[in-house]
Amino acid sequence: MNNLELNNLIGKVKIMNKLKDNKERGKQVKQYVIVGASVALLSFACTESAFAAFDLGKGIKAATDPLVAIITDYYGVGVALGASVGAIAGQGDLRTKSINAGVGAAVSGAVIFALLKALT
């Protein structure tokens, strides 16, 4: 066997190995496609059955009612915190700090009131 025949034989073996590898990869890809499609199908089926009897209004009410209760119970604490932060962060004499406390109380009260209105 001369070098040319040997090189041709080696080339054919390499091609056969590549084809064999491609067939194995094709099998793996098919398996991944089958598993992915079945997972997607199951997720769509479960999602549809889970949301079939879901009332959006009741869900929103159940999510926001505890927040509204907390806001109405602790409204004064939020205003006091806003006033104290305004007084602490304010610079200058006592008059300026008291004005900043009033502004902080007013702003925090407005924010809490707006949040309460948005949730109800």
C-alpha positions as semicolon CSV with decimal commas, in nm:
position;residue;x (nm);y (nm);z (nm)
1;M;0,000;0,000;0,000
2;N;0,148;0,333;-0,097
3;N;0,106;0,667;0,078
4;L;-0,174;0,785;-0,151
5;E;-0,387;0,478;-0,085
6;L;-0,314;0,503;0,287
7;N;-0,418;0,872;0,293
8;N;-0,739;0,790;0,104
9;L;-0,818;0,512;0,351
10;I;-0,751;0,740;0,648
11;G;-0,974;1,008;0,489
12;K;-1,257;0,757;0,441
13;V;-1,228;0,642;0,804
14;K;-1,243;1,004;0,924
15;I;-1,552;1,068;0,712
16;M;-1,719;0,751;0,848
17;N;-1,640;0,860;1,204
18;K;-1,788;1,205;1,141
19;L;-2,105;1,051;0,996
20;K;-2,129;0,821;1,297
21;D;-2,086;1,119;1,533
22;N;-2,349;1,316;1,341
23;K;-2,598;1,029;1,374
24;E;-2,539;1,018;1,750
25;R;-2,582;1,395;1,773
26;G;-2,901;1,370;1,571
27;K;-3,037;1,117;1,819
28;Q;-2,949;1,347;2,108
29;V;-3,115;1,642;1,939
30;K;-3,428;1,437;1,877
31;Q;-3,437;1,339;2,243
32;Y;-3,398;1,701;2,353
33;V;-3,673;1,812;2,115
34;I;-3,910;1,544;2,242
35;V;-3,843;1,626;2,606
36;G;-3,871;2,001;2,545
37;A;-4,195;1,967;2,354
38;S;-4,350;1,748;2,620
39;V;-4,247;1,988;2,897
40;A;-4,393;2,281;2,703
41;L;-4,716;2,092;2,639
42;L;-4,752;1,998;3,005
43;S;-4,681;2,352;3,120
44;F;-4,945;2,494;2,887
45;A;-5,197;2,233;2,997
46;C;-5,130;2,297;3,365
47;T;-5,146;2,673;3,320
48;E;-5,478;2,659;3,142
49;S;-5,633;2,434;3,407
50;A;-5,493;2,644;3,691
51;F;-5,632;2,972;3,557
52;A;-5,961;2,831;3,432
53;A;-6,154;2,918;3,750
54;F;-5,945;3,215;3,867
55;D;-6,130;3,539;3,930
56;L;-5,891;3,830;3,879
57;G;-6,090;4,071;4,094
58;K;-6,088;3,835;4,392
59;G;-5,717;3,771;4,346
60;I;-5,632;4,141;4,347
61;K;-5,857;4,201;4,647
62;A;-5,691;3,916;4,838
63;A;-5,348;4,060;4,760
64;T;-5,424;4,423;4,845
65;D;-5,654;4,391;5,148
66;P;-5,370;4,308;5,394
67;L;-5,167;4,602;5,263
68;V;-5,461;4,839;5,300
69;A;-5,517;4,716;5,656
70;I;-5,150;4,774;5,746
71;I;-5,150;5,122;5,591
72;T;-5,466;5,229;5,774
73;D;-5,336;5,089;6,105
74;Y;-4,993;5,253;6,082
75;Y;-5,073;5,575;5,895
76;G;-4,965;5,792;6,188
77;V;-4,635;5,609;6,225
78;G;-4,551;5,684;5,862
79;V;-4,630;6,052;5,907
80;A;-4,422;6,067;6,227
81;L;-4,131;5,896;6,052
82;G;-4,150;6,146;5,767
83;A;-4,151;6,435;6,015
84;S;-3,857;6,297;6,212
85;V;-3,653;6,234;5,898
86;G;-3,730;6,586;5,782
87;A;-3,617;6,728;6,118
88;I;-3,300;6,518;6,132
89;A;-3,201;6,583;5,772
90;G;-3,282;6,952;5,793
91;Q;-2,995;7,193;5,834
92;G;-2,991;7,524;6,010
93;D;-3,153;7,660;6,324
94;L;-3,456;7,515;6,504
95;R;-3,701;7,715;6,293
96;T;-3,565;7,566;5,970
97;K;-3,563;7,217;6,119
98;S;-3,924;7,252;6,232
99;I;-4,024;7,369;5,885
100;N;-3,845;7,067;5,735
101;A;-4,027;6,841;5,983
102;G;-4,361;6,986;5,873
103;V;-4,272;6,942;5,508
104;G;-4,161;6,583;5,576
105;A;-4,486;6,508;5,756
106;A;-4,694;6,659;5,477
107;V;-4,506;6,477;5,203
108;S;-4,514;6,141;5,381
109;G;-4,884;6,186;5,455
110;A;-4,952;6,264;5,090
111;V;-4,754;5,962;4,975
112;I;-4,933;5,730;5,218
113;F;-5,271;5,875;5,118
114;A;-5,192;5,829;4,749
115;L;-5,079;5,471;4,811
116;L;-5,400;5,401;5,002
117;K;-5,609;5,545;4,719
118;A;-5,417;5,345;4,460
119;L;-5,474;5,017;4,642
120;T;-5,847;5,067;4,707
